[in-house]
């Protein structure tokens, strides 16, 4: 589901709480060996916000994360409009 915030800073505040709660950044693990790979790219964000308008910032959020991290969560929204070709 998509959610909407009125500013990037409102989204950032919520997203920082989510990242801390999910233990991000997270070091990658070699799928074959199960060993940590700290020199590889880490998972640093839960989701990415998109600016749609002056007071319209949207990001996809899973139902489980939305239920767990309610404080500061934006309002349910439609996905952003597709860019023109």
C-alpha positions in Angstrom: 0.0 0.0 0.0 1.1 3.6 -0.7 1.2 6.3 2.0 1.6 10.1 1.7 3.4 12.6 3.8 3.3 16.4 3.7 7.1 16.8 3.6 10.3 14.9 3.1 11.2 15.7 6.8 7.9 14.1 8.0 8.7 11.0 5.9 12.4 11.0 7.1 11.3 11.1 10.8 9.0 8.1 10.3 11.6 6.2 8.1 14.4 6.7 10.7 12.2 5.1 13.3 11.5 2.2 11.0 15.1 1.7 10.1 16.1 1.6 13.7 13.3 -0.8 14.5 14.3 -3.1 11.7 18.0 -3.0 12.5 19.1 -1.1 9.4 21.6 -0.8 8.0 22.0 -4.5 7.7 25.1 -6.3 6.5 24.6 -8.6 3.6 25.0 -12.4 3.9 26.5 -14.8 1.4 23.5 -17.0 0.4 25.8 -20.0 -0.3 27.8 -19.9 2.9 25.7 -17.9 5.3 28.7 -15.8 6.2 28.4 -12.0 6.6 29.9 -9.9 3.8 30.6 -6.5 5.4 32.4 -5.3 2.3 29.4 -5.7 0.1 26.4 -3.3 -0.3 24.3 -3.1 2.8 20.6 -2.6 3.1 20.3 0.9 4.4 16.6 1.9 3.7 13.3 0.3 4.1 11.6 2.2 1.3 12.1 5.1 -1.0 10.0 8.2 -1.0 8.9 10.0 -4.2 8.0 13.7 -4.4 4.7 14.1 -6.2 3.9 17.7 -5.4 4.7 20.6 -3.1 3.2 18.9 0.0 2.9 15.4 -1.4 5.6 12.7 -0.8 4.7 9.1 -1.3 6.2 5.7 -0.6 5.2 2.1 -0.6 4.9 0.5 2.9 4.1 -3.1 3.7 1.1 -3.9 5.8 3.2 -5.4 8.5 5.5 -2.4 8.8 2.5 0.0 8.7 0.9 -1.9 11.6 4.1 -1.9 13.7 5.3 1.7 13.0 2.1 3.7 13.2 3.5 6.9 14.8 4.4 9.3 12.0 3.1 7.0 9.3 1.5 9.1 6.5 -2.0 8.7 5.2 -3.0 5.9 2.8 -2.7 7.1 -0.8 -2.8 6.1 -4.4 0.5 5.3 -6.1 2.1 8.3 -7.6 1.1 9.0 -11.2 3.2 7.4 -13.9 5.7 9.8 -15.5 4.8 10.9 -19.0 6.6 9.1 -21.8 
